[in-house]
């Protein structure tokens, strides 16, 4: 099993991985800041020129740039790092299956935090692990080095580092306001030595949360107790997550269009939908879009939704209706608004939109109309088109059918599934692709099982025999011929 597929041994192993990511983010930001400072100093005649550099930069051309000033083209390894979040989520999921508690992921799942909120907590926690992070924050905030400066990051720095554009920054700042915010729940607090703006205020974790997040083996009961006592007024009972909190999963996918192994017309259809949704979200027009993704399990419906969300630079909010209890259906439906969930993927759509739905048609129609009257994208996925009533299919702006992969696509999927794994030179991938007429999801599952079998036998490479055993374990009637 590859390193990216291994569960975390404990909470500190998880923190070490996250802090390594934060370290790279800070180093990149510092490199950019130093380069920018160097360019400004070549032209600036006085301090006023430095302060106003954001205006004249790009208007004045710096002559004869030096060797160090040339634009650096990112390497394939650097471009590949965009898959970090998805790899991390896979490892967190595997860790949960081993019943190992990870503090920050547990807090994120319980409070349904966005990726920004999670990374913000990590950023504020980092100086509690190593003061070096505080020194890096100070340099990014002032351009000066000092060992006696505050170790805390300002809100301005957090927004600059963790958000990619003005829209994300506005939404991130808004998430720190209101009764459900990290500030109101007393997980984070503003710290300011003098009267100042929120942007230039420092952010700090409260001490009890530092202890929980840094525990080697966090206790889930401590998490519940902290949340129970973080309210402004005392509560009489332990707060329970709502049905919507349990059902909706929010993640930041890192799927690019070139990772989709689908026919060109299907990808073109999805990209057209993405462009329409992008225009709606950017202009904040009262136009929501709907689409249905149809295909067998493992054909890439969720991955396609991830590529759309990534292209829109929006989190992907997922809900599997087969996991929602019928008694909770109405309360869950009422929470699925376009403001909190602008890009929503509804899996197992036939549960609510089939012939024997859990909810009345009038309620569903009203909810769908509300999403269509707001800037949003609502994706429905189902295995078979006929399981969704024709009246609902007619409400869709687009219906896209994702087919099972053909031979060449299966060969590509197999190589992707075993990427980073040492495999025997005797494996004929073309022959395997011909014989294994399966979906991409099934091929990936077989690859993971084959790696696990090889690891259990302490084999140095994954062999043809390991793949055969993995197929048998999954109960598939495929007799491979080497």
C-alpha angles and dihedrals in degrees: 000000000000121000091250089058097049121105118239114263092220144334093284092054087055092047091050090056093048093046090051088056091048090049091055091047091053094046091052091049091049092049090052092047093050091049091049092048090050091052093048094049091055090064107022114101096186144002092276089060090052093051092048095044092109087067103044098035108107091023094071115054115218105226124227100005114212127242092263092053097064118112113263115224110219116245123236088255091055092048090049091058089082087084092067096102094050091047090049092051090051091052092047089052092050090048091053089053087057089054091242112146118225112194104212096040089049091052090047094051094045094051095033090235122188121240089257092054091048093048091045090058089048091050093051092044095051097080088056086064099041129001089216088083090057091053090050090050090051092051092049091048099045108013088236133107118233133156093198097055126108115285092214127099121235120235089244091059092047092053092047094049101039101038127067102201144006093272092056091046092052092049093045092052091047090054089065091061127077139037094298096050125114088245095054091045087055094237092118130023137189117248121194128164091206142010106297144134125287090247092061094042120106122240121223136180116235112249097248091055091050089057093050096046093048096047114122091220107020119208113229090210089061089056091053092046092049091052091045091054097039093078119104089238127040116263125215099214138031109270115247125210113254124245089254092051090054094044105043118070118194120201139159106234121209097199118138125201092249090060092064111097096204137122114280094244091055093050090047090052091051092047091052089054089048092053092051092049091046092056091049094049095045096048093038088228120171092251123111123186130218132197139170124221113204126190147107120283111288098020091118106263094139091042090052090051088050092053090052093048091047091050089050090047089232131127115256113236112202131191126177107207091200087068095051116095112234090237090058096044098097095046091048092049092054091056096053095091125153095243097062096029108033093161109039129177114198110196124197088025093176090073091072101017101040132092095279101040124178092223133053117260093238093058092048093047092051091049093048091049091052091054091046089053092057134059101272147116120228117191123191122196129196137159096229126029095214092063089071115072116253091237090062094043088057089058092063122101089207139009114200123188116207110205129208110270120265124230098279091044091050090052090053091047091051092052090048091049092053094039111138092015121113106238132183117268088226094071112109102210094185091055091047091051091053094050101039102069094178140126122268091253092054092047090052091049091051090050092053091048092049091051091049091051091049091049093049089055093045090238118169093218139022108252137195088258092058090054090050091052091048090054091051092049090055090053096242120153098224119130106199120209115205 
